[in-house]
């Protein structure tokens, strides 16, 4: 992202953010890592804009039924 954050999202969501000028170069995304939901399930993630604070982390509980499909 523009200010150096790393977001966990689908490729499609990242592409949409890139076209909303949330990345340094419009329309370009840099993939840091490719994961499946089970890789980060139960891991503490920082979510600074959330109103839910549990020791400054939220624990990822992925919906295993969500799929990233091309439109």
C-alpha positions in Angstrom: 0.0 0.0 0.0 1.1 3.6 -0.3 2.3 3.9 3.3 4.0 0.5 3.5 1.2 -1.6 5.0 0.7 -5.2 4.0 -2.9 -6.3 3.4 -4.2 -9.9 3.4 -6.7 -10.1 0.6 -7.7 -12.0 -2.5 -6.0 -11.1 -5.8 -9.2 -9.6 -7.0 -9.6 -7.4 -3.9 -6.0 -6.3 -4.2 -6.5 -5.4 -7.9 -9.6 -3.4 -7.0 -7.6 -1.5 -4.3 -4.8 -0.8 -6.9 -7.3 0.8 -9.3 -8.7 3.0 -6.4 -5.2 4.5 -6.1 -4.4 2.8 -2.8 -1.1 1.4 -4.1 2.1 3.4 -5.1 1.5 2.6 -8.8 -2.1 2.7 -10.0 -3.2 -0.7 -11.3 -0.1 -2.5 -10.1 0.0 -4.9 -7.2 3.0 -6.5 -5.5 2.3 -10.0 -4.2 4.4 -10.6 -1.0 3.1 -14.1 -0.4 0.5 -16.5 -1.6 -1.5 -18.2 1.1 -4.5 -20.4 1.6 -6.8 -19.7 4.5 -5.5 -22.6 6.6 -2.0 -21.0 6.5 -3.2 -18.1 8.7 -6.1 -19.5 10.5 -6.0 -18.6 14.2 -3.0 -16.3 13.7 -3.0 -12.8 15.4 -3.4 -10.1 12.8 -3.2 -6.3 13.3 -6.3 -4.4 12.5 -5.7 -0.8 13.5 -9.0 0.6 12.2 -11.2 -1.9 14.0 -13.2 -1.0 17.1 -12.5 -4.5 18.5 -9.3 -4.5 20.5 -8.0 -7.7 22.0 -4.4 -6.9 23.0 -4.1 -5.0 19.7 -4.7 -8.1 17.6 -7.6 -9.9 16.0 -7.4 -13.6 15.4 -8.1 -14.8 11.8 -11.0 -17.2 11.5 -11.5 -17.7 7.7 -14.7 -18.8 6.2 -13.6 -21.8 4.3 -16.6 -21.5 1.9 -15.3 -18.3 0.4 -13.7 -18.8 -3.0 -11.8 -16.3 -5.2 -13.4 -16.9 -8.6 -12.8 -14.8 -11.7 -15.9 -12.9 -12.9 
